[in-house]
Amino acid sequence: MITKHQLVIDFPEYEEKIHTLKIENAHFRKLFDSYDDLDHEIYNIESDADPKSDDVLNKLRKDRVRLKDEIYTFLKNN
């Protein structure tokens, strides 16, 4: 099943913190927006709204995992 990977669903224990940091921390907001844009791009490819090669899709998925790791580390440390 094709779904979006929303951070508040993946990290429900940080839902309030995510919301607060999006408003109060420019660096986190940039990370969040980058993740959201990347996730939307992947979703469009997976749903065939914007077909791309498997190589492109796999690279984007790896980028999303890397960015999610960075966001998780930020959430834990701030």
MARBA-3410 file (N, C-alpha, C, O; in Angstrom, 1 decimal):
78
0.8,-1.2,0.0,0.0,0.0,0.0,0.9,1.2,0.0,1.9,1.3,0.7 ~ 0.5,2.2,-0.8,1.3,3.4,-0.9,0.7,4.4,0.1,-0.5,4.8,0.1 ~ 1.6,4.9,1.0,1.2,5.9,2.0,2.3,6.9,2.1,3.4,6.7,1.7 ~ 1.9,8.0,2.7,2.9,9.0,3.1,3.5,8.7,4.4,2.8,8.0,5.2 ~ 4.7,9.1,4.7,5.4,8.8,5.9,5.5,10.1,6.8,6.5,10.7,6.9
4.3,10.4,7.4,4.3,11.6,8.2,5.1,11.4,9.5,5.0,10.4,10.1 ~ 5.8,12.4,9.9,6.7,12.3,11.1,5.9,12.1,12.3,6.3,11.4,13.2 ~ 4.7,12.8,12.4,3.9,12.6,13.7,3.4,11.2,13.8,3.0,10.8,14.9 ~ 3.3,10.5,12.7,2.8,9.1,12.8,4.0,8.2,13.1,3.9,7.3,13.9 ~ 5.1,8.5,12.5,6.3,7.7,12.8,6.9,8.0,14.2,7.5,7.1,14.8
6.7,9.2,14.7,7.2,9.5,16.0,6.1,10.1,16.9,6.2,11.3,17.2 ~ 5.1,9.3,17.2,4.0,9.9,17.9,4.4,10.4,19.3,3.7,11.3,19.8 ~ 5.4,9.9,19.9,5.8,10.4,21.2,6.4,11.8,21.1,6.6,12.5,22.2 ~ 6.7,12.3,19.9,7.3,13.6,19.7,6.3,14.6,19.0,6.7,15.6,18.5 ~ 5.0,14.2,19.0,4.0,15.0,18.2,4.0,16.5,18.7,4.1,17.4,17.8
3.9,16.7,20.0,3.9,18.1,20.5,5.2,18.8,20.2,5.2,20.0,19.8 ~ 6.3,18.1,20.4,7.6,18.7,20.2,7.8,19.1,18.7,8.3,20.1,18.4 ~ 7.3,18.2,17.8,7.4,18.5,16.4,6.7,19.8,16.1,7.2,20.7,15.4 ~ 5.5,19.9,16.6,4.6,21.1,16.3,5.3,22.3,16.8,5.4,23.4,16.2 ~ 5.8,22.3,18.1,6.5,23.4,18.7,7.7,23.8,17.9,8.0,25.0,17.7
8.6,22.8,17.6,9.8,23.1,16.9,9.6,23.7,15.5,10.3,24.5,15.0 ~ 8.5,23.3,14.8,8.2,23.8,13.5,8.0,25.3,13.6,8.3,26.1,12.7 ~ 7.4,25.7,14.7,7.1,27.2,14.9,8.2,28.0,15.4,8.5,29.1,15.0 ~ 9.0,27.4,16.4,10.0,28.1,17.1,11.4,27.9,16.6,12.3,28.7,17.1 ~ 11.7,26.9,15.8,13.1,26.7,15.4,13.3,26.6,13.9,12.8,25.7,13.3
14.0,27.6,13.4,14.1,27.7,11.9,14.8,26.5,11.3,14.5,26.0,10.2 ~ 15.9,26.0,12.0,16.6,24.8,11.5,15.7,23.6,11.4,15.7,22.9,10.4 ~ 14.9,23.3,12.5,14.0,22.2,12.5,13.0,22.4,11.4,12.6,21.4,10.7 ~ 12.4,23.6,11.3,11.4,23.8,10.2,12.0,23.5,8.9,11.3,22.9,8.0 ~ 13.2,23.8,8.6,13.8,23.5,7.3,14.0,22.0,7.1,13.7,21.5,6.1
14.4,21.3,8.2,14.5,19.9,8.1,13.1,19.3,7.8,12.9,18.4,7.0 ~ 12.1,19.7,8.6,10.8,19.2,8.5,10.2,19.5,7.0,9.7,18.5,6.4 ~ 10.4,20.7,6.6,9.9,21.0,5.2,10.6,20.2,4.1,10.0,19.7,3.2 ~ 11.9,20.0,4.3,12.7,19.2,3.3,12.1,17.7,3.3,12.0,17.1,2.3 ~ 11.9,17.2,4.5,11.4,15.8,4.7,10.0,15.7,4.0,9.7,14.8,3.3
9.2,16.7,4.3,7.8,16.7,3.8,7.8,16.8,2.3,7.0,16.1,1.6 ~ 8.6,17.6,1.7,8.7,17.8,0.3,9.2,16.5,-0.4,8.7,16.0,-1.4 ~ 10.2,15.9,0.2,10.8,14.6,-0.3,9.8,13.5,-0.2,9.6,12.7,-1.1 ~ 9.1,13.4,0.9,8.0,12.4,1.1,6.9,12.6,0.1,6.4,11.6,-0.5 ~ 6.6,13.8,-0.2,5.5,14.1,-1.2,6.0,13.6,-2.6,5.3,13.1,-3.4
7.3,13.9,-2.9,7.9,13.5,-4.2,7.9,12.0,-4.4,7.5,11.5,-5.4 ~ 8.2,11.3,-3.3,8.3,9.8,-3.3,6.8,9.3,-3.5,6.6,8.4,-4.3 ~ 5.9,9.9,-2.8,4.5,9.4,-2.9,4.0,9.6,-4.3,3.3,8.7,-4.8 ~ 4.3,10.7,-4.9,3.9,10.9,-6.3,4.5,9.9,-7.3,3.8,9.5,-8.2 ~ 5.7,9.5,-7.1,6.4,8.5,-7.9,5.7,7.2,-7.7,5.4,6.5,-8.6
5.6,6.8,-6.4,5.0,5.5,-6.1,3.5,5.4,-6.6,3.1,4.3,-6.9 ~ 2.8,6.5,-6.6,1.4,6.4,-7.1,1.3,6.6,-8.6,0.2,6.8,-9.1 ~ 2.4,6.7,-9.3,2.5,6.9,-10.7,2.0,8.3,-11.2,1.7,8.4,-12.4 ~ 1.9,9.2,-10.3,1.5,10.6,-10.7,2.7,11.3,-11.4,2.5,12.2,-12.2 ~ 3.9,10.8,-11.0,5.1,11.4,-11.6,6.1,10.3,-11.8,7.1,10.2,-11.0
5.9,9.4,-12.7,6.8,8.2,-12.9,8.3,8.6,-13.0,8.6,9.5,-13.8 ~ 9.1,7.8,-12.4,10.6,7.9,-12.5,11.1,6.5,-12.5,10.4,5.5,-12.2 ~ 12.4,6.4,-12.7,13.1,5.1,-12.7,13.2,4.6,-11.3,13.1,5.3,-10.3 ~ 13.4,3.3,-11.2,13.6,2.7,-9.9,14.9,3.2,-9.2,14.9,3.4,-8.0 ~ 15.9,3.5,-10.0,17.1,4.1,-9.4,16.9,5.4,-8.7,17.4,5.7,-7.6
16.1,6.3,-9.4,15.7,7.6,-8.8,14.9,7.4,-7.6,15.2,8.0,-6.5 ~ 13.9,6.5,-7.6,13.1,6.3,-6.5,13.9,5.7,-5.3,13.7,6.2,-4.1 ~ 14.8,4.8,-5.5,15.6,4.3,-4.4,16.5,5.3,-3.8,16.7,5.3,-2.6 ~ 17.1,6.2,-4.6,17.9,7.3,-4.1,17.1,8.2,-3.2,17.5,8.6,-2.1 ~ 15.9,8.5,-3.7,15.0,9.4,-2.9,14.6,8.7,-1.6,14.6,9.4,-0.5
14.4,7.5,-1.6,14.0,6.7,-0.4,15.2,6.7,0.6,15.0,6.9,1.8 ~ 16.4,6.6,0.1,17.6,6.6,1.0,17.8,8.0,1.6,18.1,8.2,2.7 ~ 17.5,9.0,0.8,17.6,10.4,1.2,16.6,10.7,2.3,16.9,11.3,3.3 ~ 15.4,10.1,2.2,14.3,10.3,3.2,14.7,9.6,4.5,14.5,10.2,5.6 ~ 15.3,8.4,4.4,15.7,7.7,5.6,16.8,8.5,6.3,16.8,8.7,7.6
17.8,9.0,5.6,18.9,9.8,6.2,18.3,11.1,6.8,18.7,11.4,8.0 ~ 17.4,11.7,6.2,16.8,12.9,6.7,15.9,12.6,8.0,15.9,13.4,8.9 ~ 15.2,11.5,7.9,14.4,11.1,9.1,15.3,10.8,10.3,15.0,11.1,11.4 ~ 16.5,10.2,10.0,17.4,9.9,11.1,17.9,11.2,11.7,18.1,11.4,12.9 ~ 18.2,12.2,10.9,18.7,13.5,11.3,17.6,14.2,12.2,17.9,14.8,13.2
16.4,14.1,11.7,15.2,14.7,12.5,15.1,14.0,13.8,14.9,14.7,14.8 ~ 15.2,12.7,13.8,15.0,11.9,15.1,16.1,12.3,16.1,15.9,12.5,17.3 ~ 17.3,12.5,15.6,18.4,12.9,16.4,18.2,14.3,17.0,18.5,14.6,18.2 ~ 17.7,15.2,16.1,17.4,16.5,16.6,16.3,16.5,17.7,16.4,17.2,18.7 ~ 15.3,15.7,17.4,14.2,15.6,18.4,14.7,15.1,19.8,14.3,15.6,20.8
15.5,14.1,19.7,16.1,13.5,21.0,16.9,14.5,21.7,16.9,14.5,23.0 ~ 17.7,15.3,21.0,18.7,16.2,21.6,18.2,17.6,21.9,19.0,18.4,22.5 ~ 17.0,17.9,21.6,16.5,19.3,21.8,15.2,19.3,22.6,14.7,20.4,22.8
END
